[in-house]
Amino acid sequence: MSVDDLLLEHAAVTERIWFQHVLAVLYRRLGDVNLRFIYLLAIEHFARHAGHGDILDEQISHPVPPTADASEQP
């Protein structure tokens, strides 16, 4: 198994554990929730990460040149 495969597997497991935790917390607070609520929660989570991806893409596509020498910064 390659390092990339291991990282992908770890990310998938971490995501599943996080989502199970969120659902458990919501269940304790809200009681029973319907499937529509769970779908909306998953869509919101996906959209949040997609927004982070957009920011990274913008930063990579249009890098800002450094204003000072990196060695002079604290």
GUTORKE-516799 format. One record per residue (C-alpha): chain; residue number from 1; x, y, z; residue in three letters. Coordinates in nm, 3 decimals. Each point is the difference from the previous one (the first is absolute). Example, Ala and Ser with C-alpha at 12.3 -4.5 7.8 and 13.67 -1.06 7.14 Angstrom:
BEGIN
 chain   n      px      py      pz res
     A   1   1.230  -0.450   0.780 ALA
     A   2   0.137   0.344  -0.066 SER
end
This chain:
BEGIN
 chain   n      px      py      pz res
     A   1   0.000   0.000   0.000 MET
     A   2   0.146   0.337  -0.100 SER
     A   3   0.023   0.307   0.220 VAL
     A   4  -0.273   0.169  -0.206 ASP
     A   5  -0.232  -0.295   0.057 ASP
     A   6   0.068   0.010   0.373 LEU
     A   7  -0.069   0.374   0.015 LEU
     A   8  -0.327  -0.041  -0.190 LEU
     A   9  -0.108  -0.284   0.226 GLU
     A  10   0.091   0.202   0.311 HIS
     A  11  -0.196   0.301  -0.130 ALA
     A  12  -0.305  -0.217  -0.068 ALA
     A  13   0.011  -0.158   0.347 VAL
     A  14   0.051   0.338   0.167 THR
     A  15  -0.292   0.148  -0.192 GLU
     A  16  -0.226  -0.291   0.095 ARG
     A  17   0.096   0.026   0.368 ILE
     A  18  -0.058   0.378  -0.002 TRP
     A  19  -0.340  -0.037  -0.165 PHE
     A  20  -0.105  -0.272   0.247 GLN
     A  21   0.106   0.227   0.287 HIS
     A  22  -0.197   0.294  -0.138 VAL
     A  23  -0.309  -0.215  -0.044 LEU
     A  24   0.034  -0.133   0.357 ALA
     A  25   0.029   0.352   0.141 VAL
     A  26  -0.299   0.118  -0.204 LEU
     A  27  -0.204  -0.300   0.109 TYR
     A  28   0.071   0.078   0.366 ARG
     A  29  -0.105   0.363  -0.057 ARG
     A  30  -0.287  -0.042  -0.248 LEU
     A  31  -0.123  -0.355   0.041 GLY
     A  32  -0.109  -0.183  -0.312 ASP
     A  33   0.085   0.172  -0.328 VAL
     A  34  -0.123  -0.094  -0.345 ASN
     A  35   0.204  -0.096  -0.304 LEU
     A  36  -0.053   0.343  -0.158 ARG
     A  37   0.177   0.159   0.297 PHE
     A  38   0.294  -0.238  -0.036 ILE
     A  39   0.025   0.073  -0.375 TYR
     A  40  -0.001   0.374   0.068 LEU
     A  41   0.271  -0.045   0.262 LEU
     A  42   0.214  -0.196  -0.247 ALA
     A  43  -0.054   0.259  -0.276 ILE
     A  44   0.094   0.282   0.238 GLU
     A  45   0.317  -0.183   0.101 HIS
     A  46   0.094  -0.067  -0.363 PHE
     A  47  -0.065   0.363  -0.095 ALA
     A  48   0.224   0.121   0.283 ARG
     A  49   0.288  -0.208  -0.132 HIS
     A  50  -0.070   0.104  -0.359 ALA
     A  51   0.026   0.363   0.113 GLY
     A  52   0.340  -0.071   0.153 HIS
     A  53   0.105  -0.158  -0.329 GLY
     A  54  -0.107   0.314  -0.188 ASP
     A  55   0.213   0.216   0.228 ILE
     A  56   0.303  -0.226  -0.048 LEU
     A  57  -0.050  -0.001  -0.377 ASP
     A  58  -0.015   0.379  -0.004 GLU
     A  59   0.317   0.027   0.208 GLN
     A  60   0.186  -0.244  -0.225 ILE
     A  61  -0.125   0.162  -0.322 SER
     A  62   0.080   0.356   0.109 HIS
     A  63   0.284  -0.006   0.255 PRO
     A  64   0.077   0.323   0.183 VAL
     A  65   0.369   0.088  -0.016 PRO
     A  66   0.168   0.032   0.340 PRO
     A  67   0.032   0.357   0.127 THR
     A  68   0.300  -0.060   0.226 ALA
     A  69   0.287  -0.242   0.015 ASP
     A  70  -0.118  -0.316   0.176 ALA
     A  71   0.318  -0.014   0.208 SER
     A  72  -0.077   0.343   0.152 GLU
     A  73  -0.342  -0.102   0.130 GLN
     A  74  -0.022  -0.112   0.367 PRO
end
